[in-house]
Each structure stands twice: as C-alpha cells, then as structure tokens.
Amino acid sequence: MVMIDYKKLMEYGFKQNTARSIIREAKIKLVNDGFTFYENQRCGVVPVEKVEEILGVKFTNKAG
C-alpha cells in the first residue's frame, strides 16, 4: 500500500491548505470505514487510493 502526505500533494501542484484538507478528508473517510488509527492527529499519511477516490484522479507515479 502506497502512502501519501500533504507535502507530496504539494509537489503535485496543490496549495498547502488544499493539500492538508485533502489529507484531513481522507482521514475522516478512513475512520468512517473503521480504521480508528487515523483518529490520531499526528498521523499525516493516508493511502494514495483514498486520495484518488476523493479527487477522482489516478496518480501515475505512485512510488516515492
């Protein structure tokens, strides 16, 4: 499973606040799916698949 954080989203061209909002929304969706680990405020990475689901876009370079 490939993970992504807000800094990587910023490399894709998102502004900092937008990138953080995407990560926050992904964490909420993961908690609703039963992954209570993501309730932790310090957890700043989420699976790329969840971000792709939110944005409706597939990332071509998932590695790194």
PyRosetta script that sets phi, psi and omega in degrees:
from pyrosetta import init, pose_from_sequence

init()
pose = pose_from_sequence("MVMIDYKKLMEYGFKQNTARSIIREAKIKLVNDGFTFYENQRCGVVPVEKVEEILGVKFTNKAG")
pose.set_psi(1, 126.2)
pose.set_omega(1, -179.6)
pose.set_phi(2, -91.5)
pose.set_psi(2, 134.1)
pose.set_omega(2, -178.3)
pose.set_phi(3, -108.2)
pose.set_psi(3, 158.4)
pose.set_omega(3, -179.3)
pose.set_phi(4, -142.6)
pose.set_psi(4, 147.7)
pose.set_omega(4, 175.9)
pose.set_phi(5, -123.3)
pose.set_psi(5, 178.5)
pose.set_omega(5, -175.4)
pose.set_phi(6, -66.2)
pose.set_psi(6, -30.3)
pose.set_omega(6, 180.0)
pose.set_phi(7, -65.7)
pose.set_psi(7, -37.9)
pose.set_omega(7, 177.9)
pose.set_phi(8, -67.7)
pose.set_psi(8, -38.2)
pose.set_omega(8, 176.5)
pose.set_phi(9, -63.7)
pose.set_psi(9, -35.2)
pose.set_omega(9, 177.3)
pose.set_phi(10, -65.8)
pose.set_psi(10, -33.6)
pose.set_omega(10, 176.1)
pose.set_phi(11, -65.4)
pose.set_psi(11, -27.7)
pose.set_omega(11, 177.1)
pose.set_phi(12, -81.1)
pose.set_psi(12, -3.2)
pose.set_omega(12, 173.5)
pose.set_phi(13, 111.2)
pose.set_psi(13, 2.3)
pose.set_omega(13, 178.3)
pose.set_phi(14, -81.5)
pose.set_psi(14, 146.8)
pose.set_omega(14, 173.8)
pose.set_phi(15, -70.6)
pose.set_psi(15, 160.0)
pose.set_omega(15, -174.6)
pose.set_phi(16, -58.3)
pose.set_psi(16, -48.5)
pose.set_omega(16, -178.2)
pose.set_phi(17, -64.7)
pose.set_psi(17, -38.1)
pose.set_omega(17, 178.2)
pose.set_phi(18, -65.6)
pose.set_psi(18, -43.8)
pose.set_omega(18, 179.6)
pose.set_phi(19, -62.2)
pose.set_psi(19, -43.2)
pose.set_omega(19, 178.1)
pose.set_phi(20, -64.7)
pose.set_psi(20, -37.9)
pose.set_omega(20, 178.7)
pose.set_phi(21, -65.1)
pose.set_psi(21, -38.4)
pose.set_omega(21, 178.2)
pose.set_phi(22, -63.6)
pose.set_psi(22, -45.3)
pose.set_omega(22, 178.7)
pose.set_phi(23, -62.5)
pose.set_psi(23, -42.5)
pose.set_omega(23, 179.9)
pose.set_phi(24, -61.7)
pose.set_psi(24, -45.0)
pose.set_omega(24, 179.2)
pose.set_phi(25, -63.9)
pose.set_psi(25, -39.7)
pose.set_omega(25, 178.1)
pose.set_phi(26, -63.3)
pose.set_psi(26, -40.8)
pose.set_omega(26, 178.6)
pose.set_phi(27, -63.6)
pose.set_psi(27, -40.3)
pose.set_omega(27, 178.3)
pose.set_phi(28, -62.3)
pose.set_psi(28, -44.3)
pose.set_omega(28, 178.7)
pose.set_phi(29, -62.8)
pose.set_psi(29, -40.1)
pose.set_omega(29, 179.3)
pose.set_phi(30, -65.7)
pose.set_psi(30, -40.4)
pose.set_omega(30, 177.2)
pose.set_phi(31, -63.5)
pose.set_psi(31, -42.1)
pose.set_omega(31, 178.3)
pose.set_phi(32, -64.1)
pose.set_psi(32, -26.6)
pose.set_omega(32, 177.1)
pose.set_phi(33, -82.5)
pose.set_psi(33, -1.8)
pose.set_omega(33, 176.0)
pose.set_phi(34, 104.6)
pose.set_psi(34, 3.9)
pose.set_omega(34, 179.6)
pose.set_phi(35, -92.0)
pose.set_psi(35, 81.5)
pose.set_omega(35, -174.2)
pose.set_phi(36, -66.5)
pose.set_psi(36, -16.3)
pose.set_omega(36, 176.3)
pose.set_phi(37, -53.7)
pose.set_psi(37, -34.0)
pose.set_omega(37, -175.2)
pose.set_phi(38, -78.6)
pose.set_psi(38, 2.5)
pose.set_omega(38, 172.6)
pose.set_phi(39, -74.0)
pose.set_psi(39, -17.9)
pose.set_omega(39, -179.8)
pose.set_phi(40, -66.3)
pose.set_psi(40, 124.9)
pose.set_omega(40, -179.1)
pose.set_phi(41, -64.9)
pose.set_psi(41, -28.3)
pose.set_omega(41, -176.7)
pose.set_phi(42, -79.3)
pose.set_psi(42, -14.2)
pose.set_omega(42, 178.3)
pose.set_phi(43, -75.0)
pose.set_psi(43, 115.8)
pose.set_omega(43, -175.6)
pose.set_phi(44, -116.6)
pose.set_psi(44, 8.9)
pose.set_omega(44, 178.6)
pose.set_phi(45, -120.5)
pose.set_psi(45, 145.8)
pose.set_omega(45, 179.2)
pose.set_phi(46, -137.2)
pose.set_psi(46, 160.4)
pose.set_omega(46, 177.2)
pose.set_phi(47, -64.0)
pose.set_psi(47, 139.4)
pose.set_omega(47, 179.6)
pose.set_phi(48, -57.8)
pose.set_psi(48, -36.1)
pose.set_omega(48, -177.8)
pose.set_phi(49, -58.9)
pose.set_psi(49, -36.6)
pose.set_omega(49, -179.8)
pose.set_phi(50, -70.2)
pose.set_psi(50, -38.2)
pose.set_omega(50, 177.5)
pose.set_phi(51, -66.7)
pose.set_psi(51, -41.4)
pose.set_omega(51, 177.7)
pose.set_phi(52, -61.4)
pose.set_psi(52, -38.4)
pose.set_omega(52, 178.1)
pose.set_phi(53, -63.2)
pose.set_psi(53, -41.3)
pose.set_omega(53, -179.6)
pose.set_phi(54, -68.0)
pose.set_psi(54, -45.6)
pose.set_omega(54, -175.2)
pose.set_phi(55, -82.8)
pose.set_psi(55, -23.5)
pose.set_omega(55, -176.6)
pose.set_phi(56, 74.0)
pose.set_psi(56, 24.6)
pose.set_omega(56, -178.0)
pose.set_phi(57, -132.0)
pose.set_psi(57, 139.3)
pose.set_omega(57, 174.7)
pose.set_phi(58, -93.0)
pose.set_psi(58, 134.1)
pose.set_omega(58, 175.2)
pose.set_phi(59, -84.8)
pose.set_psi(59, 127.9)
pose.set_omega(59, -177.4)
pose.set_phi(60, -76.3)
pose.set_psi(60, -37.0)
pose.set_omega(60, -179.0)
pose.set_phi(61, -107.3)
pose.set_psi(61, 85.4)
pose.set_omega(61, -178.1)
pose.set_phi(62, -79.2)
pose.set_psi(62, -25.1)
pose.set_omega(62, -176.4)
pose.set_phi(63, -78.0)
pose.set_psi(63, 131.8)
pose.set_omega(63, 175.3)
pose.set_phi(64, 74.4)
pose.dump_pdb("model.pdb")
